[in-house]
Amino acid sequence: MQSDHIEDLVIDNIKNHFGNAVKDFVIKSSTDIPFTNIIIEMSLYNYCVININVEKSTIFASIMQSGFRFSIFKDQLTESNLLQLPKHLEHEIKLRIPDKYLKAKGWI
């Protein structure tokens, strides 16, 4: 898959899944040469910055905090895994955000 297609698929799927809980998408890096390398950052639940990193045939998700990247999960880069990315991301992020906060903001 080409980086443009992957970017569009990731951003569109995450926007559709999270709605107004996600904002400020930034494509920090995107290339197909010498291999696919994409870095996308976004704000999720107005609580944390999420980093999606695609390298070669693997997709990584991390939380960015104070300049450090805390790994959430990694998967093989397949069309199926890209489509499941928002659900997987939601599950992992909601484990790390207090329910009281999500409820107060109307996200649960």
PLY file of the C-alpha trace (Angstrom):
ply
format ascii 1.0
element vertex 108
property float x
property float y
property float z
element edge 107
property int vertex1
property int vertex2
end_header
0.00 0.00 0.00
1.13 3.52 -0.73
1.56 6.04 2.07
-1.18 8.38 0.73
-3.72 5.54 0.79
-2.69 4.49 4.31
-2.90 8.08 5.61
-6.39 8.58 4.18
-7.60 5.23 5.48
-6.25 5.80 9.01
-7.53 9.38 9.33
-10.95 8.70 7.80
-11.56 5.59 9.93
-10.50 7.33 13.14
-12.64 10.42 12.36
-15.66 8.25 11.58
-15.24 6.17 14.72
-14.45 8.89 17.28
-16.36 11.85 15.81
-15.75 15.02 17.82
-13.58 13.16 20.38
-10.63 13.35 17.96
-9.05 16.48 16.50
-5.85 18.16 15.38
-4.50 15.54 12.97
-0.88 16.25 12.00
1.04 14.21 9.44
4.58 14.56 10.78
6.23 12.33 8.19
5.17 10.41 5.11
7.34 8.59 2.59
7.47 5.44 0.51
11.21 5.63 -0.16
13.15 3.49 0.72
10.21 1.95 2.61
6.83 3.09 3.90
7.21 5.36 6.92
4.29 7.46 8.20
3.85 9.36 11.45
0.41 10.78 12.31
-0.40 12.55 15.58
-3.81 13.57 16.92
-5.54 14.70 20.10
-7.98 12.13 21.47
-10.74 12.84 24.00
-9.07 16.22 24.56
-6.96 14.26 27.04
-3.89 12.87 25.29
-1.85 13.03 22.09
-1.79 9.78 20.12
0.99 8.86 17.72
0.29 6.39 14.90
3.52 5.22 13.29
3.72 2.97 10.23
7.13 1.46 9.49
7.58 -1.04 6.70
4.88 -3.63 7.43
4.04 -2.75 11.04
1.71 -0.19 12.59
2.42 1.17 16.08
0.19 3.27 18.36
1.60 5.29 21.25
0.67 8.00 23.71
2.90 11.08 23.57
3.58 12.70 26.92
6.32 15.16 27.89
8.28 14.29 24.75
8.20 10.56 25.48
6.34 7.91 23.54
4.55 5.22 25.56
3.67 2.22 23.41
0.04 1.08 23.38
0.08 -1.68 20.77
1.53 -2.84 17.47
0.05 -4.87 14.61
0.96 -6.05 11.16
0.11 -3.54 8.42
-2.87 -5.10 6.65
-6.09 -3.61 5.31
-8.03 -5.55 7.96
-5.87 -4.26 10.83
-6.17 -0.69 9.53
-9.95 -1.01 9.57
-9.86 -2.38 13.14
-7.41 0.30 14.31
-10.04 2.71 15.76
-11.72 -0.02 17.86
-8.39 -1.29 19.15
-7.25 2.27 19.88
-10.51 3.10 21.72
-10.23 0.00 23.90
-6.61 0.72 24.89
-7.10 4.46 25.47
-10.23 4.05 27.60
-8.20 1.80 29.90
-5.90 4.77 30.55
-8.43 7.61 30.93
-10.57 7.91 34.08
-14.23 6.98 33.51
-15.23 10.04 35.53
-13.56 12.30 32.93
-15.10 10.50 29.95
-18.55 10.59 31.56
-18.29 14.31 32.42
-17.42 15.08 28.79
-20.24 12.86 27.44
-18.02 10.27 25.76
-19.40 7.26 27.65
0 1
1 2
2 3
3 4
4 5
5 6
6 7
7 8
8 9
9 10
10 11
11 12
12 13
13 14
14 15
15 16
16 17
17 18
18 19
19 20
20 21
21 22
22 23
23 24
24 25
25 26
26 27
27 28
28 29
29 30
30 31
31 32
32 33
33 34
34 35
35 36
36 37
37 38
38 39
39 40
40 41
41 42
42 43
43 44
44 45
45 46
46 47
47 48
48 49
49 50
50 51
51 52
52 53
53 54
54 55
55 56
56 57
57 58
58 59
59 60
60 61
61 62
62 63
63 64
64 65
65 66
66 67
67 68
68 69
69 70
70 71
71 72
72 73
73 74
74 75
75 76
76 77
77 78
78 79
79 80
80 81
81 82
82 83
83 84
84 85
85 86
86 87
87 88
88 89
89 90
90 91
91 92
92 93
93 94
94 95
95 96
96 97
97 98
98 99
99 100
100 101
101 102
102 103
103 104
104 105
105 106
106 107
